[in-house]
Amino acid sequence: MPKSDTDAAESNTSESDNAEVTDLSVKQSDKTSEKKSDAVTSQNRTRRKPPSRRGSRSKPRDNTPDQISDIDSKDLVKASELEEKSLEDLSAIAQEMGMNGMNVARKDEVVYRLLRAYAERDGSVISNGVLETLDDGYGFLRRRNLRPSLNDIYVSQSQIRRFGLRTGDMITGHIRPPKSGEKYHGLLRVDNINSLDPETARRRSNFDGNTAEFPDQLIDLETDPKNLSMRLMNMVAPVGRGQRGLIVSPPKAGKTTVLKQIANAITAKYDDIHIMVVLIGERPEEVTDMQRNIQGEVVHSTFDEPVEEHGRVAEMAMERAKRLVEVGQHVVLLLDSLTRLTRAYNLSSPSSGRTLSGGMDPVALYPAKRFFGAARNTAEGGSLTILATCLVETGSRMDDLIYEEFKGTGNMEVHLDRSLFEKRIFPGIDIPRSGTRREELLLDDTTLQQVWLLRRMYGLITSNSMDTSDGTVRVLDRLAKSKTNAEFLSNLSKDM
């Protein structure tokens, strides 16, 4: 547990604990009063001691109906609106409110100061965040990239128990400013959980208890006639809702570009699918490029960060995806890369004393397998699709071992060929090695027979050529001349 979170928990301890002590003191006082005199009035019997005020060890009380109505009647500021503004706009707002020196402060610090000022003025501020529960039972609403920051919101243990909150829940509610000695804002009232009423959210299912089924609903990636990568992938390795797929690629073969194209194709065609891109150990410029070019949630950790942070970011993203599936949503999580995530677990996990090829500890494989194995199509409604890149041909025996461990766990694989990339043949998809298990559940009978015909024709072309890339070039040439996959496959059948 991060030290800052531990310190914050000590300073943001709730008054609900003090209230329990107060209630006990009241009961003992009432019993003593009854023994001393029968003439004690009802007011004296129900009188409570004032809540203990011990500086930093005070939690927010639960709101009374009067307090809630007062809050609702105010024109409250939303924290998300502040975070969307530029640093210059925030500094101008701070200057109007009489805050000096904000023009040289970091953006998160300016937002923190403004939130505190608005909360002190209005009584509370509407904010949201993704919950991360810690070992001691309390939690924080993470706002930026699912990571600890100055603008996190403290959630007490009693609130977590009362509403049945879980790590990964997106919580919206009213927050109060930090009290004397406290570091973080505190959650004052829960308005909704994952866009559901709190009472409705308490009755949701548990992801781990849902029934897993084979993917049987195709995610159609064919959106642009010029995007040959997605059109070819739609035929040789179709993706269904709940798919668990590997994109196996050597370095510099275009795996990150394929992930970007998948995200954009899904966004263009489906409004009911939530896109999450998780970048682990990635280059900073790649992170920026992904954020600018896709319309989805990007969670990342760069290669220069501690390995513990890689695992924490991935697990938070996974818990967030699970919570969405529990309420019936469909989620596609794109991970780049599964190899780097497993390496991070290998460095951060306690040693078991056993070592596999390449220096891999067997214990480090379990968290990564748990992450990848979460992909499923659930019978209860909702699905979690995970497409993860896996590195090969890097010269590392550990990377080869990681691929060998995971290649049998997925139900779909796309292989990228570096020799095609070096010849600038795009997309560099290895057609014979790419495929999907139980593809008959995703494709209709006519399309399925035509795809099998395509594979047989490809095999005939490559068997008579010294260069296997000739088959890919001929397929891509014919694919580019057709406007749709249906037209391409139909012409292919006629030629036979």
C-alpha positions in Angstrom: 0.0 0.0 0.0 1.4 3.4 -0.9 2.7 5.4 2.0 0.6 8.4 1.0 -2.6 6.4 1.1 -1.7 5.1 4.6 -1.1 8.6 5.9 -4.3 9.8 4.2 -6.3 7.1 5.9 -5.0 8.1 9.3 -5.9 11.7 8.6 -9.2 11.0 6.9 -10.6 8.6 9.5 -14.4 9.0 9.5 -16.7 10.2 12.3 -18.8 7.1 11.8 -16.4 5.3 14.1 -16.7 8.1 16.6 -20.5 7.9 16.3 -20.4 4.2 17.3 -18.5 5.1 20.4 -20.9 8.0 21.1 -23.9 5.6 20.8 -22.4 3.2 23.2 -21.7 6.0 25.7 -25.3 7.2 25.4 -26.7 3.8 26.2 -24.4 3.4 29.2 -25.4 6.9 30.3 -29.1 6.1 29.9 -28.9 3.0 32.0 -27.1 4.9 34.8 -29.7 7.7 34.7 -32.5 5.2 35.0 -31.0 3.7 38.1 -30.4 7.0 39.8 -33.8 8.5 39.3 -37.2 7.7 37.7 -37.8 11.4 37.1 -35.3 11.7 34.3 -37.0 13.3 31.3 -37.2 11.8 27.8 -34.9 14.6 26.6 -32.2 13.7 29.1 -32.5 10.0 28.3 -31.9 10.6 24.6 -29.3 13.3 25.0 -26.0 12.4 23.2 -22.6 13.4 23.9 -21.0 15.7 21.4 -18.9 13.8 18.8 -15.3 13.5 19.7 -13.1 16.0 17.8 -9.6 14.8 17.7 -8.2 16.9 14.9 -7.2 14.7 12.0 -9.1 11.7 13.2 -12.6 12.7 12.2 -14.8 11.3 9.4 -17.7 12.9 7.6 -21.1 12.2 9.2 -23.9 10.6 7.2 -26.1 13.3 5.6 -29.5 14.0 7.2 -32.5 14.7 4.9 -32.2 18.4 5.6 -28.5 18.4 4.7 -29.2 16.5 1.5 -32.0 18.9 0.4 -29.7 21.9 1.1 -27.0 20.3 -1.1 -29.4 19.6 -4.0 -30.6 23.1 -4.0 -27.2 24.6 -4.8 -25.6 25.1 -8.1 -22.8 22.8 -7.5 -19.5 22.6 -9.4 -18.5 19.4 -11.1 -14.9 18.3 -10.7 -14.8 16.9 -14.2 -15.6 20.3 -15.7 -12.5 21.7 -13.9 -10.2 19.0 -15.1 -11.3 19.5 -18.7 -10.1 23.1 -18.7 -6.6 24.1 -19.6 -4.1 25.3 -17.0 -4.4 28.9 -18.2 -8.2 28.9 -17.8 -7.8 27.3 -14.3 -5.3 29.9 -13.3 -7.6 32.7 -14.5 -10.5 31.2 -12.4 -8.2 30.9 -9.4 -7.1 34.6 -9.8 -10.8 35.7 -9.9 -11.3 33.8 -6.6 -8.4 35.6 -5.0 -5.8 32.8 -5.2 -2.3 34.0 -5.9 0.6 32.1 -7.3 -1.5 29.6 -9.2 0.1 30.5 -12.5 3.3 28.6 -11.6 1.6 25.6 -10.0 0.9 22.2 -11.5 -2.6 21.5 -13.0 -3.6 18.9 -10.4 -2.6 21.3 -7.6 -4.7 24.1 -9.1 -7.7 21.8 -9.5 -7.2 20.6 -5.9 -7.2 24.2 -4.6 -10.2 25.2 -6.6 -12.2 22.1 -5.5 -11.4 23.0 -1.9 -12.5 26.6 -2.4 -15.7 25.6 -4.1 -16.5 23.0 -1.5 -15.9 25.5 1.4 -18.1 28.0 -0.4 -21.0 25.7 -1.5 -20.8 22.9 1.1 -19.9 20.2 -1.4 -18.8 19.5 -5.0 -20.0 16.9 -7.4 -17.2 14.6 -8.4 -16.5 11.0 -9.6 -13.8 8.5 -9.8 -12.9 4.8 -10.0 -12.8 3.1 -6.5 -9.7 1.4 -5.4 -10.2 -0.4 -2.0 -7.1 -1.0 0.1 -6.2 -3.8 2.5 -7.5 -1.9 5.6 -11.0 -1.6 4.2 -11.2 2.0 3.1 -10.6 3.3 -0.4 -10.0 6.1 -2.7 -11.6 7.3 -5.9 -8.9 7.5 -8.5 -9.4 10.1 -11.1 -6.4 10.4 -13.4 -5.3 7.3 -15.2 -6.6 5.2 -12.3 -3.5 6.2 -10.3 -3.0 7.9 -6.9 -3.0 11.7 -7.1 -3.6 14.8 -5.1 -7.2 14.9 -6.3 -8.2 11.5 -5.1 -11.3 11.2 -2.9 -11.3 9.3 0.4 -14.1 6.7 0.8 -14.7 5.4 4.3 -14.9 1.7 5.2 -18.5 2.2 6.4 -19.6 3.6 3.0 -17.9 0.7 1.2 -19.8 -1.8 3.4 -23.1 0.0 3.2 -23.3 0.2 -0.6 -21.4 -3.0 -1.4 -18.7 -1.1 -3.3 -16.0 -2.9 -5.2 -12.7 -2.0 -6.7 -13.3 -0.7 -10.2 -16.7 0.9 -9.4 -17.2 4.3 -11.0 -18.8 6.4 -8.2 -20.4 9.8 -8.6 -21.3 11.8 -5.5 -20.9 14.9 -3.4 -17.5 15.5 -1.8 -16.5 17.8 1.1 -13.3 19.8 1.5 -10.5 18.3 3.7 -10.8 19.2 7.4 -8.0 20.4 9.5 -5.1 17.9 9.3 -6.7 16.0 6.4 -5.0 15.6 3.0 -7.8 14.5 0.7 -11.4 15.4 0.0 -14.0 13.0 1.5 -17.0 11.4 -0.1 -20.1 12.9 1.5 -22.8 11.1 -0.4 -23.1 8.5 -3.1 -25.4 9.5 -6.0 -24.8 6.6 -8.4 -22.6 3.6 -8.9 -21.7 2.7 -12.5 -24.6 5.0 -13.6 -27.0 3.0 -11.5 -29.0 3.9 -8.4 -27.1 2.8 -5.3 -29.9 0.4 -4.3 -30.0 -1.2 -7.8 -26.2 -1.5 -7.9 -26.2 -3.5 -4.7 -28.2 -6.3 -6.4 -25.8 -6.7 -9.3 -24.2 -10.0 -10.1 -20.6 -11.0 -9.3 -18.3 -11.2 -12.3 -16.5 -14.3 -11.1 -19.8 -16.1 -10.6 -21.1 -15.5 -14.1 -21.3 -18.4 -16.6 -18.7 -18.3 -19.4 -19.8 -19.3 -22.9 -18.2 -19.4 -26.3 -18.4 -16.1 -28.2 -21.3 -16.3 -30.6 -21.9 -12.7 -31.7 -19.5 -11.3 -34.3 -17.8 -7.9 -33.8 -17.7 -6.7 -37.4 -14.4 -4.9 -38.0 -15.2 -4.1 -41.7 -15.9 -0.4 -41.7 -13.6 1.2 -44.4 -13.0 -0.5 -47.8 -9.4 0.9 -47.7 -8.6 -0.7 -44.3 -7.3 -4.0 -45.6 -6.0 -5.1 -42.1 -9.4 -5.1 -40.5 -11.1 -6.6 -43.6 -8.6 -9.5 -43.8 -8.8 -10.0 -40.0 -12.6 -10.2 -40.2 -12.2 -13.2 -42.5 -9.3 -15.2 -41.3 -9.5 -14.4 -37.5 -13.0 -13.1 -36.7 -13.5 -11.5 -33.3 -16.6 -12.2 -31.2 -18.0 -10.6 -28.0 -16.1 -12.3 -25.2 -13.1 -13.3 -27.3 -9.7 -14.0 -25.7 -7.2 -13.3 -28.4 -3.5 -13.0 -28.9 -1.8 -10.8 -31.5 1.5 -12.5 -31.8 4.1 -10.3 -33.3 7.9 -9.8 -33.5 9.3 -6.3 -32.9 8.6 -3.7 -35.5 5.8 -5.6 -37.2 2.9 -3.2 -36.6 1.1 -4.7 -33.6 0.4 -1.3 -31.9 -1.0 -0.1 -35.2 -3.3 -3.1 -35.5 -4.6 -2.4 -31.9 -5.3 1.2 -32.9 -7.2 0.1 -36.0 -9.3 -2.4 -34.0 -10.3 0.3 -31.5 -11.3 2.8 -34.3 -13.2 0.1 -36.2 -15.3 -0.9 -33.2 -15.9 2.8 -32.2 -17.1 3.6 -35.7 -19.7 0.8 -35.8 -20.8 0.1 -32.2 -22.2 2.4 -29.6 -22.8 -0.3 -27.0 -19.2 -1.4 -26.7 -16.8 0.3 -24.2 -13.2 0.5 -25.4 -10.3 0.3 -23.0 -6.7 0.4 -24.1 -4.1 -0.7 -21.5 -0.5 0.2 -22.4 2.1 -1.5 -20.1 5.7 -0.4 -20.3 5.1 1.6 -23.4 7.1 4.5 -24.8 5.6 7.9 -23.8 5.2 9.1 -27.4 3.2 5.9 -28.2 0.9 6.7 -25.2 0.3 10.2 -26.6 -0.4 8.9 -30.1 -2.9 6.4 -28.8 -4.7 9.0 -26.7 -5.0 11.3 -29.7 -6.1 8.8 -32.3 -8.7 6.6 -30.6 -12.1 7.4 -28.9 -11.8 5.3 -25.9 -10.3 5.0 -22.4 -6.5 4.8 -22.4 -4.8 3.5 -19.2 -1.1 3.5 -19.3 2.2 3.0 -17.5 5.5 3.9 -19.3 8.7 1.9 -19.4 10.5 4.3 -17.0 8.1 3.6 -14.1 8.5 1.0 -11.3 7.4 -2.5 -12.3 5.0 -2.5 -9.4 3.1 0.3 -11.1 2.7 -1.8 -14.3 0.9 -4.5 -12.4 -1.3 -2.1 -10.4 -2.4 -0.2 -13.5 -3.3 -3.4 -15.3 -5.3 -4.8 -12.3 -7.2 -1.6 -11.8 -8.1 -1.5 -15.5 -9.3 -5.2 -15.3 -11.4 -4.5 -12.2 -13.0 -1.5 -14.0 -13.8 -3.7 -17.0 -15.4 -6.4 -14.7 -17.6 -3.9 -13.0 -19.0 -2.8 -16.4 -19.7 -6.4 -17.4 -21.6 -6.9 -14.1 -24.1 -4.3 -15.1 -24.6 -5.9 -18.6 -22.2 -3.8 -20.7 -19.9 -5.1 -23.4 -16.2 -4.2 -23.0 -13.3 -4.6 -25.4 -9.9 -4.4 -23.6 -6.8 -4.0 -25.8 -3.6 -4.8 -24.0 -0.1 -3.9 -25.2 1.6 -6.0 -24.2 1.0 -9.2 -22.3 4.7 -10.0 -22.5 5.8 -6.8 -20.7 3.1 -7.3 -18.1 4.3 -10.8 -17.3 7.9 -9.5 -17.1 6.8 -6.9 -14.6 5.1 -9.6 -12.4 8.3 -11.6 -12.6 10.3 -8.8 -11.1 7.7 -7.6 -8.5 6.4 -11.0 -7.3 8.1 -12.7 -4.3 10.4 -15.4 -5.4 9.2 -19.0 -5.1 12.6 -20.5 -5.3 11.9 -22.1 -8.6 13.0 -20.8 -12.0 11.9 -21.7 -15.5 13.7 -21.1 -18.8 15.0 -17.6 -19.2 14.8 -16.7 -15.5 11.0 -16.8 -15.3 9.5 -17.6 -11.8 6.4 -19.8 -12.2 4.5 -17.6 -9.6 4.8 -14.6 -11.9 2.6 -16.4 -14.6 -0.4 -16.7 -12.4 -1.4 -13.0 -12.2 -0.9 -12.5 -15.9 -3.0 -15.6 -16.6 -5.7 -14.4 -14.3 -5.8 -11.1 -16.2 -6.0 -12.8 -19.6 -8.4 -15.5 -18.4 -11.0 -12.8 -17.4 -12.1 -12.5 -21.0 -15.5 -14.3 -21.5 -18.9 -14.1 -22.9 -21.3 -14.4 -20.0 -24.7 -16.0 -20.1 -26.1 -13.4 -17.7 -25.5 -10.6 -20.2 -22.4 -8.5 -20.9 -19.1 -9.7 -22.2 -15.4 -8.9 -21.8 -13.2 -9.2 -24.9 -9.4 -9.1 -24.4 -7.1 -8.8 -27.3 -3.5 -8.8 -26.1 -0.2 -8.5 -28.0 2.5 -11.1 -27.3 6.1 -10.6 -28.4 8.1 -13.3 -30.2 11.5 -13.5 -32.0 13.0 -11.0 -29.6 16.1 -13.1 -28.8 14.8 -13.6 -25.2 14.2 -17.1 -23.9 11.8 -15.6 -21.4 9.6 -14.0 -24.1 9.5 -17.4 -25.9 8.4 -19.1 -22.7 5.7 -16.5 -22.1 4.2 -17.1 -25.5 4.4 -20.9 -25.1 2.5 -20.5 -21.8 -0.2 -18.4 -23.2 -0.7 -19.7 -26.8 -3.1 -22.5 -25.6 -5.2 -20.2 -23.3 -6.7 -18.0 -26.0 -9.4 -18.9 -28.5 -8.2 -16.6 -31.3 -4.7 -15.7 -32.6 -3.5 -13.2 -35.2 0.1 -13.7 -36.3 2.1 -10.8 -37.8 5.0 -11.6 -40.1 8.0 -9.3 -39.9 9.3 -10.3 -43.4 6.1 -8.8 -44.8 6.6 -5.6 -42.8 10.2 -5.3 -44.1 8.9 -5.5 -47.6 6.3 -2.9 -46.7 3.5 -5.2 -47.4 0.5 -4.1 -45.2 -1.1 -5.7 -43.4 1.6 -8.1 -42.5 -0.9 -10.8 -41.3 0.3 -14.4 -41.6 -2.9 -15.9 -43.0 -2.2 -19.7 -42.5 -1.2 -19.2 -38.8 -4.0 -16.9 -37.9 -7.4 -18.2 -36.9 -10.3 -18.4 -34.4 -11.6 -21.4 -32.5 -15.3 -22.2 -33.1 -15.4 -19.7 -35.9 -18.6 -21.4 -37.1 -20.4 -19.6 -34.3 -19.4 -16.2 -35.7 -19.7 -16.7 -39.5 -22.7 -17.9 -41.5 -22.3 -21.1 -43.4 -21.8 -19.4 -46.8 -19.1 -17.1 -45.6 -17.4 -19.9 -43.7 -17.2 -22.1 -46.8 -15.8 -19.2 -48.8 -13.1 -18.4 -46.1 -12.1 -22.1 -46.2 -11.8 -21.8 -50.0 -9.6 -18.8 -49.5 -7.3 -20.7 -47.3 -7.0 -23.6 -49.7 -6.2 -21.2 -52.6 -3.6 -19.5 -50.5 -2.0 -22.8 -49.8 -1.8 -23.7 -53.5 -0.2 -20.3 -54.3 2.5 -20.5 -51.7 3.2 -24.2 -52.4 4.3 -23.3 -55.9 6.4 -20.3 -54.9 9.7 -19.9 -53.2 8.5 -16.7 -51.6 5.5 -17.2 -49.2 4.8 -13.5 -49.4 3.5 -14.0 -53.0 0.3 -15.5 -51.7 -0.3 -12.5 -49.3 0.4 -10.0 -52.1 -2.1 -11.6 -54.4 -4.8 -11.8 -51.8 -4.3 -8.2 -50.8 -4.4 -7.1 -54.5 -7.8 -8.7 -55.1 -9.1 -7.5 -51.7 -8.2 -3.9 -52.6 -10.1 -4.2 -55.9 -13.3 -5.1 -54.1 -15.5 -2.8 -52.0 -16.6 -5.4 -49.5 -15.5 -8.8 -48.1 -18.7 -10.3 -49.5 -17.9 -9.1 -53.0 -14.3 -10.4 -52.6 -15.4 -13.9 -51.4 -18.1 -14.1 -54.1 -15.6 -13.3 -56.9 -13.2 -15.9 -55.4 -15.9 -18.6 -55.6 -16.7 -17.7 -59.2 -13.0 -18.0 -60.2 -12.9 -21.5 -58.9 
